[in-house]
Amino acid sequence: MKTVLITGGSGKVGFQLVQHFLEREFVVITTTRNKDKFLREKEGSLNNGNNLYVIEVDFSSENAITSILQFLNKKEIEINSIVHNARSLEYLKIEENYSVSKENFHGEFHMDVVFPYQLSLELKKYNSTLENIVFISSMYGVVAPTPHLYEKFHESSPVHYGVCKAAQIHLTKELAVRMAPGTRVNCVSFGGIKGRTNEEFLRRYENLTPQKRMLEEEDVVGPVDFLLSEKSESMTGQNLIIDGGWSVW
């Protein structure tokens, strides 16, 4: 039975992936900062929940990776695939002068680049079965944001988000080289996902996108499933852009 570690399983993208791979009869291990809240809110939506393991861990803590490794060792679980999806909205705050604080810049970079890099190395060291690593990135790691999308651009679009996502995409390429052969490393950069926006934002987004729509939550599943499957066994170091065509113009 295949095993996958999906970080940040309580979020919009993460939970779609948790559900999907449980339905595919994977053993799914996911991380969250609040296990009780995750189980209380999500348990009724999970199929095949007996194959789910939830690790409560804060990635900003010094012993976060040790906690994950200890959990896996205790349960005697070897990881076949990792999906780096965790994020923290707390680090995306913008200051009154529209700048980003050093603390939030460092925090976002840690979540997107430093922590997944360190976790990948440790899991590679202890898991001879590690076959796939997938990073969940953003179209804003590929192109800069369009001011016309936002009512108040400087108040709504933090500069460090795209910068850190771009670094994450390049980390994908570096690790693909350094972990070959044996482990494939790829990335998916998603466009905007419907759910947290008002109707005016949605209309502006649709007018700026060739496919005239935002992504639905379930749109995140197919690309990740493909990258973890044998159908992509010749791919490594690649960034799939799933954005409805946003970045082509």
ABEGO torsion letter per residue (X at the ends): XBBBBBBGAABAAAAAAAAAAAAAGBBBBBBBABAAAAAAAAAAABBGAAABBBBBBBAABAAAAAAAAAAAAAAGBBBABBBBABBBAAAABBBAAGBBBAAAAAAAAAAAAAAAAAAAAAAAAABAABABBBBBBBAAAABBBBAAABABAAAABBAAAAAAAAAAAAAAAAAAAAAOBGBBBBBBBBBBBBGABBAAAAAAAAAABAAGBBBBAAAAAAAAAAAABAAAAABBGBBBBBAGGAAAX
